[in-house]
Amino acid sequence: MGRTAGRPARPARLGKSVSPRDTQISVRAEDHPLAEYRRDTICCMSVVSSVLVPYTSYLRVYEPLVAFREPERSHWARYAGRSSLPTAQDELRRSLADLVPTPPVAVPVHESPDAFVAELDGVVCVCPWRTRMRGWLALEELEGLFPANVLDLVLPPVVRAQAAADHERWAERNPDARPWIRTTVWHVPVRWFVLFADEEREYVAAGEGGRPLLRYRTPMVEARRRLARALRTLRETVDEGPLTEGLVDVGRWLEEFHPRALVELDYGGLVHALSAEQLAADRSAADVAEGIAALRSGDRDAAGAAYGRLVERWQAVRRRRLAN
């Protein structure tokens, strides 16, 4: 993928979303800077969505058209000009449809031509779905998510073997490919909140026949700056741990994209696990920023209090996960 060098002279002004509105969060101990243990982040893609359909959150990157080489750039330019664009719910439904046949289609045969579209400071940016690539990445996570007998029932070994072989051949031809979308279920990782400020929070309550929306959006330059500062604070104040490792991973991922891209955290289906009052009162990015600032100033009590608010806020989500 081609990229144009350069760095914005000032933080870009966020524009309106072009895509139709579509779009939970529980705090896990391994996301806390003082945690002493970790569990691998659960990744929910097309192959596991049949179990956890509504409760997925997303971290997305939207790149300007200049970041793409031809003929893909022209494709996205035409695509962004459409009068009607698919939503995240459309993407999820299409992924689930592949699980209906017998045997199920673990990974789509063809890559998706769709994307989410947004504007950043008047510039059109796109976030390609890349459903096929994300399906392959999800397959790599499955063995750690399900017992062998359950996994074989959901996706027979012959189906997984064929998908793995297809992925290997594809990866040889596309060694630098990476997804524009990261996904997790039943929570929003604390490390994702590090990228955003409270004033970038967008909350729209459920209207007449509509769904609630809770998301954050920020220019790439701001996301990278906040991440670097938080990482420096953690390394200076606490032992290396899961949150530090997670921030390093997110930072490497963000470096793959155009410097004038847009970064979005979308609560996605988690808005259905929280009441309207809980959503309206949620200030998780502010709590994370306050906790890191407290660590920077040496106030571990205040850092612990900020983390405690996150834990308390998402007890209901944890309980709902256990109930399911």
Buried (B, 14 or more C-beta within 10 A) or exposed (E): BEBEEEEBEEEBEBBEBBBBBBBBBBBBBBBBBBBEEBEEBBBBBBBBBBEBBBBBBBBBBBBBBBBBEEEBBEBBEEBBEEEEBBBBBBBBEBBEEBBEEEEBBBBBEEBBEBBBBBBBBEBBBBBBBBBBBBBBBBBEBBEEBBEEEEBBEBBBEEBBEBBBEBBEEBEEEEEEEBBBBBBBBBBBBBBBBBBBBBEBBBBBEEEEEEBBBBBBBBBBBBBBBBBEBBBEBBEEBBEEBBBBEBBBEBBEBBEBBBBBBBBBBBBBBBBBBBEEEBBEEBBBBBBBBBBBBBBBEEBBEBBBBBBBBBBEBBEBBBEBBEEE
